[in-house]
Amino acid sequence: MSTAVSLLNDIAVSLFGSILAASFCGALDSRRNRVVFWCCMVVIPLVSGWIYATWDANFLRMIYPLIVHLPLILLMSVLTKKPWWAAISVLTAYLCCQLRRWLALFVVALASGGPVMQDVVELAVTLPLLALLLRFAAPSIRRLADHSIRLKLVFGMIPTVYYIFDYATVVYTDILSSGSPVVVEFMPFVCCGAYLVFLLYYVAEEEKRDRLHQLKNSLGIQVTQAVREIDALRQSQKQASAYRHDLRHHLQYLAGCMAEGQTERAQSYISGICAEIEAQKVQCYCENETANLILSAFVQRAEKDGIALNASVTLPPFLLVSDSDLCVLLSNALENALHACQNLPAAGTARIISVEGYEQAGRLFLQVTNPCDDPVRFENGIPISSRPGHGLGVQSICAIVKRYGGVCSFSVNNGIFLLRLSL
């Protein structure tokens, strides 16, 4: 009787751990995977039973990693194409098997029972515990598969150490039962170390999340400001159109002034109208209205500082890139170029900004060059500024390019700063 219960318990714990490992690894998402998995689940217990009947339970425990755990890892690796996560899932499932064992030991200790009672209790708690773990733990553990390898290693630290510790001190030797303080205190030591590692990782992730949140807020502010600038430029263009529409009224007024001999008043009126129209003029560089508005605004700013801005842009009316993102890209690139030219000495280097842009095969290509006097420090190919409030424009450009799956490069050659991007 006791032998049959023990064998049944061994089969139950094998299925318990295997189902958990497959669920943690996400290997049961398709019908094909489920069929393959359950076919293997028939074979593994049969092999285990044959070894148990041919030799003994002790020999089965000794080679259990070779006939159960290693085949499970290989099976999960084939089904999910994630070998590292498959190994961590199997080790985590092995750790979870200790839950049913400890619950049984607790009941046996209260009831002063024996090995048979322990096997019976383990069998009794198997299904409820499996349902709870599949319902609450498995979904969270599966999501970790898409995180960084560093987080996976942190998560798999305790299951891996416990697996090695259990087999080294319980299965292959009797060091744990000897009561050596070093061995007894080893797992608390591992838990403390894992907690400290997790704490350091968590703090680093929180700092990274805070930086991303600040960048997101900065991008939001820039996009809002960009939309406002576009609206303001459109309003200015409408105002210039209104001036042209009202030209007949202006001419009637000027004719009245001339008829009365008030030439100075007429000249003053003409000068005022011309100044207002000139201030609202939007240069047509291409068919894209947003690009025209932004380039016109920055050309006027550059002219005030004695900087030449040469634009060779051939963009169609509509792009895959949204108007707000195009505004952020162009505005930040030209803003950085203007700042670099403003810092140049008045005499010496020609202060010229060149802009090239075109669309080809549905992709936007943009290039901005400008002279720079100060040395540029790069980190991972990205220019870094130590001045407060600077560097956000480059981060905004990189964030938008990454969001569209594009590429961008920054370089300096012979005193000329070059920005290229494609998205």
C-alpha positions in Angstrom: 0.0 0.0 0.0 2.7 2.5 1.0 4.7 1.6 -2.1 1.7 2.3 -4.4 0.9 5.6 -2.7 4.6 6.7 -2.9 4.8 5.8 -6.6 1.5 7.6 -7.3 2.9 10.7 -5.4 6.0 10.6 -7.5 4.0 10.6 -10.7 1.8 13.4 -9.3 4.8 15.6 -8.4 6.3 15.0 -11.8 3.1 16.1 -13.6 2.7 19.0 -11.1 6.1 20.4 -11.9 5.9 19.7 -15.6 2.6 21.5 -16.0 3.9 24.5 -14.0 7.1 24.7 -16.1 5.2 24.6 -19.3 2.8 27.3 -18.1 5.6 29.5 -16.8 7.4 29.2 -20.1 4.3 29.8 -22.2 4.7 26.5 -24.0 1.0 25.7 -24.1 -0.3 28.6 -26.2 -1.0 26.5 -29.3 -2.8 23.2 -29.9 0.2 21.7 -31.5 2.4 22.5 -28.5 -0.2 21.0 -26.1 -0.4 17.8 -28.1 3.4 17.5 -28.1 3.6 18.3 -24.4 1.1 15.7 -23.3 2.6 13.0 -25.5 5.9 13.6 -23.7 4.1 13.6 -20.3 3.0 10.1 -21.1 6.5 8.9 -21.9 8.3 10.5 -19.0 6.3 8.8 -16.2 6.5 5.5 -18.1 10.3 5.8 -18.2 10.3 6.8 -14.5 8.1 3.8 -13.6 10.3 1.4 -15.5 13.4 2.6 -13.8 11.6 2.5 -10.4 10.6 -1.1 -11.0 13.9 -2.2 -12.5 16.2 -0.6 -9.8 14.8 1.3 -6.8 13.5 4.6 -5.6 16.9 5.9 -4.5 18.4 5.3 -8.0 15.5 7.1 -9.5 16.1 10.1 -7.3 19.7 10.2 -8.3 19.1 10.3 -12.1 15.8 12.3 -11.9 17.4 15.5 -13.4 18.6 13.4 -16.4 15.3 11.7 -17.1 12.8 14.5 -16.2 14.3 17.9 -15.8 16.7 17.9 -18.7 14.2 16.5 -21.2 11.7 19.1 -19.9 14.2 21.9 -20.6 14.9 20.6 -24.1 11.2 20.2 -24.8 10.3 23.7 -23.6 13.3 25.1 -25.6 12.0 23.5 -28.8 8.4 24.6 -28.2 9.2 28.2 -27.3 12.6 28.9 -28.9 13.7 30.4 -25.5 16.3 28.0 -24.0 17.3 30.3 -21.1 13.8 31.0 -20.1 12.9 27.3 -20.4 15.6 26.4 -17.9 14.5 29.1 -15.5 10.9 28.0 -15.8 11.8 24.3 -15.0 13.9 25.4 -12.0 11.1 27.7 -10.8 8.6 24.9 -11.1 10.9 22.7 -9.1 11.0 25.3 -6.3 7.2 25.5 -6.3 7.1 21.7 -5.8 8.4 22.4 -2.3 5.2 24.1 -1.4 3.2 20.9 -1.5 6.0 19.1 0.3 6.1 21.7 3.1 2.3 21.7 3.5 2.4 18.0 3.9 5.2 18.1 6.4 3.3 20.7 8.4 0.2 18.5 8.5 2.2 15.4 9.4 4.0 17.4 12.2 0.6 18.4 13.7 -0.9 15.0 13.4 2.2 13.1 14.4 1.9 11.0 11.2 4.4 9.1 9.1 5.6 8.8 5.5 2.3 7.4 4.2 0.4 10.3 5.6 2.9 12.7 4.0 2.4 11.1 0.6 -1.4 11.2 1.0 -1.4 14.9 2.0 0.9 15.8 -0.9 -1.5 14.1 -3.3 -4.5 15.9 -1.7 -3.0 19.4 -2.0 -1.6 18.9 -5.5 -4.7 19.9 -7.6 -5.8 22.9 -5.4 -2.2 24.2 -5.3 -1.7 23.7 -9.0 -4.9 25.6 -9.8 -3.9 28.5 -7.5 -0.4 28.8 -9.1 -1.8 28.5 -12.6 -4.4 31.2 -11.9 -2.3 33.8 -10.0 1.4 33.1 -10.4 1.8 31.8 -14.0 0.5 34.9 -15.9 3.0 37.2 -14.0 5.9 34.8 -14.5 5.1 34.4 -18.2 5.4 38.2 -18.7 8.9 38.1 -17.4 9.9 36.2 -20.6 9.7 39.5 -22.6 11.9 41.4 -20.2 15.7 41.9 -20.2 18.1 39.0 -19.7 19.3 40.8 -16.5 15.9 40.7 -14.9 15.5 37.0 -15.9 18.8 36.2 -14.3 17.8 38.0 -11.1 14.5 36.1 -11.1 16.1 32.8 -11.7 18.8 33.2 -9.0 17.0 31.7 -6.1 15.4 28.7 -8.0 18.8 27.8 -9.5 20.7 28.1 -6.2 18.0 26.1 -4.4 18.0 23.4 -7.0 21.8 22.9 -6.7 21.6 23.1 -2.9 18.8 20.5 -2.6 20.5 18.0 -4.8 23.9 18.6 -3.3 22.8 18.4 0.4 19.8 16.1 0.3 19.8 13.8 -2.8 23.5 13.1 -3.4 24.7 13.6 0.2 23.2 13.9 3.7 24.9 17.1 4.6 21.7 18.9 5.4 20.4 16.2 7.8 23.8 16.3 9.6 22.8 19.7 11.0 26.0 21.6 10.0 25.4 25.4 10.7 27.0 26.4 7.5 24.6 24.3 5.5 21.5 25.1 7.5 22.2 28.9 7.2 23.1 28.7 3.5 19.6 29.3 2.1 18.8 32.3 4.4 22.2 33.7 3.2 21.1 33.2 -0.4 17.7 34.8 0.3 19.4 37.8 1.8 21.8 38.1 -1.2 19.0 37.8 -3.7 17.0 40.4 -1.8 19.9 42.9 -2.0 20.5 42.2 -5.7 16.8 42.6 -6.4 16.8 45.9 -4.3 19.7 47.3 -6.4 18.1 46.2 -9.6 14.7 47.7 -8.5 16.3 51.1 -7.6 18.2 51.2 -11.0 14.9 50.4 -12.8 13.1 53.1 -10.9 15.7 55.7 -11.8 15.5 54.6 -15.4 11.7 54.9 -15.3 11.9 58.4 -13.8 14.3 59.5 -16.5 11.9 58.1 -19.2 9.0 59.8 -17.4 10.9 63.1 -17.5 11.7 62.6 -21.2 8.1 61.8 -21.9 7.0 65.0 -20.2 9.6 67.0 -22.1 8.4 65.4 -25.4 4.8 66.3 -24.5 5.7 69.9 -23.8 7.7 70.1 -27.0 4.9 68.6 -29.1 2.4 71.0 -27.5 4.6 73.9 -28.2 5.2 72.7 -31.8 1.5 72.5 -32.4 1.0 76.0 -31.1 3.8 77.3 -33.3 2.3 75.6 -36.3 -1.2 77.1 -35.5 0.4 80.5 -35.0 2.2 80.3 -38.3 -1.0 79.2 -40.1 -2.8 82.1 -38.5 -0.1 84.4 -39.7 -0.4 83.0 -43.2 -4.2 83.5 -43.1 -3.6 87.1 -42.0 -1.3 87.7 -44.9 -3.9 86.2 -47.2 -6.4 88.6 -45.7 -4.1 91.6 -46.5 -3.9 90.5 -50.1 -7.7 90.1 -50.2 -8.1 93.6 -48.8 -5.7 95.1 -51.3 -8.5 96.9 -53.1 -9.5 98.8 -49.9 -5.9 99.7 -49.3 -5.6 101.1 -52.8 -8.7 103.2 -52.3 -7.3 104.7 -49.1 -4.0 105.4 -50.8 -5.8 107.0 -53.8 -7.7 109.3 -51.3 -4.4 110.3 -49.7 -2.8 111.1 -53.0 -5.9 113.1 -54.1 -5.6 115.2 -51.0 -1.8 115.6 -51.5 -0.9 113.7 -48.3 2.0 111.8 -49.9 3.9 111.3 -46.6 0.8 109.8 -45.0 0.4 107.5 -48.0 4.1 106.5 -47.9 3.9 105.7 -44.1 0.7 103.7 -44.7 2.5 101.7 -47.5 5.5 101.1 -45.4 3.4 99.8 -42.5 1.4 97.4 -44.7 4.6 96.1 -46.4 6.2 95.5 -43.0 3.2 93.6 -41.7 2.9 91.4 -44.9 6.6 90.7 -44.9 6.5 89.6 -41.3 3.8 87.1 -42.1 5.3 85.8 -45.3 5.8 82.0 -45.5 8.4 80.9 -48.0 7.4 77.9 -50.1 10.2 75.3 -50.0 8.2 72.2 -50.9 4.7 70.9 -51.1 4.5 70.1 -47.3 2.8 72.9 -45.4 4.3 72.0 -42.0 7.9 71.9 -43.4 7.3 75.3 -45.1 6.0 76.9 -41.9 8.9 75.6 -39.7 11.6 76.4 -42.2 10.2 79.9 -42.8 10.1 80.6 -39.0 13.7 79.5 -38.6 15.0 81.3 -41.7 13.6 84.6 -40.1 15.3 83.8 -36.8 18.6 82.9 -38.5 18.6 86.1 -40.6 18.2 88.2 -37.4 21.4 86.6 -36.1 23.3 87.0 -39.4 23.1 83.2 -40.1 22.4 81.8 -43.5 20.0 78.9 -43.7 20.0 77.1 -47.0 17.1 74.6 -47.5 16.8 72.0 -50.2 13.7 70.2 -49.3 11.3 68.2 -51.6 8.7 66.8 -49.3 5.2 65.8 -50.5 2.0 67.2 -49.0 1.4 64.1 -46.8 3.9 62.0 -45.0 3.8 58.8 -42.9 5.3 61.0 -40.1 2.7 63.0 -38.3 2.8 66.9 -38.5 3.6 67.1 -34.8 6.5 64.6 -35.0 7.9 66.3 -38.1 7.7 69.7 -36.3 9.6 68.3 -33.3 12.3 66.7 -35.6 12.8 69.8 -37.7 12.5 72.3 -34.9 15.0 70.5 -32.6 17.5 69.9 -35.3 17.4 73.6 -36.5 17.3 74.9 -32.9 20.5 73.0 -32.1 22.1 74.2 -35.3 21.2 77.8 -34.5 22.6 77.5 -31.0 25.9 76.1 -32.4 26.2 79.0 -34.9 25.3 81.6 -32.3 28.3 80.4 -30.3 30.7 80.8 -33.2 33.0 83.9 -33.2 31.7 86.8 -35.4 34.7 86.6 -37.7 36.2 83.4 -39.1 33.9 80.4 -39.7 31.0 81.0 -42.1 27.8 80.6 -40.2 25.8 78.6 -42.7 23.1 75.9 -41.9 22.2 73.5 -44.6 19.0 71.4 -44.6 18.2 68.6 -47.0 15.0 66.6 -46.9 13.2 64.3 -49.3 10.9 61.2 -49.3 11.7 58.0 -51.1 9.8 54.7 -51.0 7.6 56.0 -48.2 10.6 56.9 -46.0 11.6 60.4 -44.8 15.2 61.3 -45.2 16.5 64.4 -43.4 20.0 65.9 -43.1 21.1 69.0 -41.2 24.7 70.4 -41.2 26.2 73.3 -39.3 29.6 74.5 -38.3 30.5 74.0 -34.6 33.4 75.5 -32.6 33.1 73.7 -29.3 34.2 70.1 -29.1 31.3 67.7 -29.1 31.3 64.8 -26.6 29.6 61.6 -27.8 28.2 58.7 -25.7 27.0 55.6 -27.6 27.0 57.7 -30.8 24.7 60.4 -29.2 26.0 63.9 -28.6 26.0 64.7 -24.8 25.7 68.2 -23.3 26.7 69.0 -19.8 24.9 72.3 -19.8 21.6 72.4 -17.8 18.5 72.2 -20.0 20.4 71.1 -23.1 20.4 67.7 -24.7 16.6 67.2 -24.6 16.3 68.1 -28.3 18.6 65.2 -29.2 16.7 62.8 -26.9 13.4 63.9 -28.5 14.8 63.2 -32.0 16.1 59.8 -31.0 12.8 58.9 -29.3 10.8 59.8 -32.4 13.2 58.0 -34.7 13.0 54.9 -32.5 9.2 55.0 -32.4 9.0 54.9 -36.2 11.7 52.1 -36.4 14.1 54.4 -38.2 17.8 55.2 -37.8 19.7 58.4 -37.0 23.4 59.3 -36.8 25.4 62.2 -35.4 28.9 63.0 -36.4 31.5 65.8 -36.5 34.0 66.1 -39.4 36.4 69.0 -39.9 34.3 71.3 -37.7 31.0 70.5 -39.3 28.3 68.8 -37.3 26.1 66.4 -39.3 22.7 65.0 -38.4 21.2 62.3 -40.6 18.0 60.5 -40.0 15.7 58.1 -41.9 12.3 56.9 -40.8 
